[in-house]
């Protein structure tokens, strides 16, 4: 469906406000509601170059390691490091979400002008691309640092748990 004029602007503006562009300060994880956290995760998944299904599939990070804590037999020091990585990663990702949303907000404002400048719109689009690239990369170092916390035996457990499952055998054609 193609929207035009004021309807398109109101729809886009409502979407951006719903995503939280109106908020200027980065939210504190401890004060975010579950709905806000879920929305931030969904936004990340939609703007991270398929991080979850590509990179994270082969290099699960601190959330995953802490979820499998018993299998790894993590020491107290390792739990502390993994937890710090988990929260650092979440805060950095939320910050990058907000930067991307802000870039989209600037683009929206410039696009609304009666006579937008091609150079300004190009700059806005470049800013969005840069912000989305940063967002897509944000978790990579945290995932690699998380793996580095493990000892040799735990790294073997990691490889076993993270191994790609055997693809299902296709059903015979009738």
ABEGO torsion letter per residue (X at the ends): XBBBEAAAAAAAAAAAAAAGAABABBBBAAABBAAAAAAAAAAAAAAAGGAAABAAAABBBAAAAAAAAAAAGBBAAAAAAAAAAAAAAAAAAAAAAAAAAAAAAAAAAAAABABBBAAAAAAAAAAAAAAAAAAAAAAAAAAAAAAAABBAAAAAAAAAAABBBBBBBBBBBX
